[in-house]
Every structure is written in C-alpha cells, then in structure tokens.
C-alpha cells in the first residue's frame, strides 16, 4: 500500500463514527503510519489520535454528531456541497455507485456512496480512480476543511492530511471553492 493509500485508509477509519473500538482503531492507525507514511500527513493523523485518545467514547460520539450531523457546512456527504438537495445529487450518487461497482467494490454499512469515509476507503483500495474521485471533489474537501477549522475541530487535521495526498489545487479549483463558499449548496423549488 502506498503512503497516500495508507493516509486515505487511516482517514476513513478516523472519520467514521466512533464506537467502542475507537481506542483499537486509533492504535491501528498509529501502527500503520509509522514508518510507512512520512511527513506532515502522518503527523496530523497521529496528533488527532493522541488528541482523542483520552476522550471517553460516548463524549467523542457526541462531538462527532455535533460536528458533522448538525451543520450542513460540515457534512461528510461530498455531493451535498456541489449538488445540495437537488435531483442532480441523486444522479451524482448513482454515478458513484456505478464507479464503485466497476471496480468491484461496494461500501459497507448502508451509507450513501458520497460519505467521505466510504470515498476514502475506495481511494485506498483503488488508488487511481480513487485519487481522481478525490480530486474531483476537492472543492468539497476544501470547504469541509475550512468549516472544521472555523469550528476548531480536531477533525480538520484529518481532512488536511487527505488534502496533502492530492496535487496542489488549480486556480479553477480555488475559484470553485470561493464560489461554493459564497453561494452555498444549490437548491431547487420543485412544484412551487
């Protein structure tokens, strides 16, 4: 497994809902990082593991819900940033499912295919199409990172580690991020 794939798999585990296995999950991530992943991504993920190690799992779970489930600006569903609650989002979700199936993979747990931990697991298992998928959703990742940073969430470090596995953003990427940040997700009024 490449360093980028290791970072993406680790981030998938860390961005999933914390359950009783959280301490073991963090230990697994820390073991996988050293010495396989050099530099800043490993430091960010290890710092996150250390920051959450002493937090009781129930408290961590409550923080997770507050962070990701109570704010549309911090959702882990990537197509929401670009498609909002529109019919177009449904087509985007179908396209993701088709991409996963074409590569012999199906996300577990009944989550939508745009759920960031699922996208990251796919990117770890299928590096080339997974990298392309993350690059395509870079504006959503940048917006999520900015919102987590503003919220002073340690999860910002996990998303930053993922961003560091991608090529530098293009001027078009940055322009799209600015536009999405100002306009917010699209919406539609059907039948009004």
Secondary structure in CASP SS format (residue, H / E / C, confidence):
PFRMAT SS
TARGET T0000
AUTHOR 0000-0000-0000
METHOD secondary structure of the structure
MODEL  1
X C 1.00
X C 1.00
X H 1.00
X H 1.00
X H 1.00
X H 1.00
X H 1.00
X H 1.00
X H 1.00
X H 1.00
X H 1.00
X H 1.00
X H 1.00
X H 1.00
X C 1.00
X C 1.00
X C 1.00
X C 1.00
X C 1.00
X C 1.00
X C 1.00
X H 1.00
X H 1.00
X H 1.00
X H 1.00
X H 1.00
X H 1.00
X H 1.00
X H 1.00
X H 1.00
X H 1.00
X H 1.00
X H 1.00
X C 1.00
X C 1.00
X C 1.00
X C 1.00
X C 1.00
X H 1.00
X H 1.00
X H 1.00
X H 1.00
X H 1.00
X H 1.00
X H 1.00
X H 1.00
X H 1.00
X H 1.00
X H 1.00
X H 1.00
X H 1.00
X H 1.00
X H 1.00
X C 1.00
X C 1.00
X C 1.00
X H 1.00
X H 1.00
X H 1.00
X H 1.00
X H 1.00
X H 1.00
X H 1.00
X H 1.00
X H 1.00
X H 1.00
X H 1.00
X H 1.00
X H 1.00
X C 1.00
X C 1.00
X H 1.00
X H 1.00
X H 1.00
X C 1.00
X C 1.00
X E 1.00
X H 1.00
X H 1.00
X H 1.00
X H 1.00
X H 1.00
X H 1.00
X C 1.00
X C 1.00
X C 1.00
X H 1.00
X H 1.00
X H 1.00
X H 1.00
X H 1.00
X H 1.00
X H 1.00
X H 1.00
X H 1.00
X H 1.00
X H 1.00
X H 1.00
X H 1.00
X H 1.00
X H 1.00
X H 1.00
X C 1.00
X C 1.00
X C 1.00
X C 1.00
X C 1.00
X C 1.00
X C 1.00
X C 1.00
X C 1.00
X C 1.00
X C 1.00
X C 1.00
X E 1.00
X H 1.00
X H 1.00
X H 1.00
X H 1.00
X H 1.00
X H 1.00
X H 1.00
X H 1.00
X H 1.00
X H 1.00
X C 1.00
X H 1.00
X H 1.00
X H 1.00
X H 1.00
X H 1.00
X H 1.00
X H 1.00
X H 1.00
X H 1.00
X H 1.00
X C 1.00
X H 1.00
X H 1.00
X H 1.00
X H 1.00
X H 1.00
X H 1.00
X H 1.00
X H 1.00
X H 1.00
X H 1.00
X H 1.00
X H 1.00
X H 1.00
X C 1.00
X C 1.00
X C 1.00
X C 1.00
X H 1.00
X H 1.00
X H 1.00
X H 1.00
X H 1.00
X H 1.00
X H 1.00
X H 1.00
X H 1.00
X C 1.00
X C 1.00
X C 1.00
X C 1.00
X C 1.00
X C 1.00
X C 1.00
X H 1.00
X H 1.00
X H 1.00
X H 1.00
X H 1.00
X H 1.00
X H 1.00
X H 1.00
X H 1.00
X H 1.00
X H 1.00
X H 1.00
X H 1.00
X C 1.00
X C 1.00
X C 1.00
X C 1.00
X C 1.00
X C 1.00
X C 1.00
X C 1.00
X C 1.00
END
